[in-house]
Amino acid sequence: MQSMATTLCLLKLPILPNKPRQLSSKVVPLPSISAKLNTPKEHKFLGHNINALKPASLSLTAITFPFLFEPKDALAVGGEFGILEGRTFALIHPIVLGSLFFYTLWAGYLGWQWRRVRTIQNEINELKKQVKPTPVTPDGKQVEAPPSPVELKIQQLTEDRKELLKGSYRDRHFNAGSLLLGFGVLEAVGGGLNTWFRTGKLFPGPHLFAGAAITVLWALAAALVPPMQRGSETARNLHIALNALNVLLFVWQIPTGIEIVFKVFEFTKWP
């Protein structure tokens, strides 16, 4: 910067006349830049140039000042996001995800009840194949006899299925899964953004990786709904397996989530 300022200073020196002058044989050494800057004010010529140097230096400083910052300083978090960096916004993620954990269990219960509706009907169909024909008399009348154990079992399963159908578990499970997918993905992304708002970076680790895996499993399980509606038993089994793995990851993620909540209370303030 000093050399550039000196260059600008030299550009303001008076232009020498074109007429050549006879140079003296005595060589006068040119003063160094530092000598010029330290020359007393009594030397008007140098003083004039020093005064011209000051506005040039200020201009160059203003131009180069933004480039003196390092990238990490530009990304530093220090209150510019307001409440987004505070404790209130930071606690939204654990509260919502904690609620979604229990909602996941509820959605699984609804899905299991809907599965019972289908499996009971399959079981009834298999039992009907085991029912023996009703005996008849020689004149063609049916012989009255007490119901067999198989027929009693069919009656019991039929009543159970009717009760299950009243619960509308199919629609309730579909709605619960849709809400879980929507709010789960929203808050999974929101949790990462909140960490960035508070710290200016993300922290790769078990909690982050487990959360990403849970989000992917939600999406994959939802993608299996169309083949499930077409009656694919493979898609149904895979849907159940993915959601079971999702619950296990959710349980495994709880301790690390609680640890992060403690850090939130330690390093953040209200609101």
Secondary structure as UniProt FT lines:
FT   HELIX           2..11
FT   HELIX           33..37
FT   TURN            41..42
FT   HELIX           44..64
FT   HELIX           65..68
FT   HELIX           71..74
FT   TURN            80..81
FT   HELIX           82..85
FT   HELIX           87..128
FT   TURN            129..130
FT   TURN            138..139
FT   HELIX           149..166
FT   TURN            167..168
FT   HELIX           169..199
FT   HELIX           206..223
FT   HELIX           225..229
FT   TURN            230..231
FT   HELIX           233..267
//
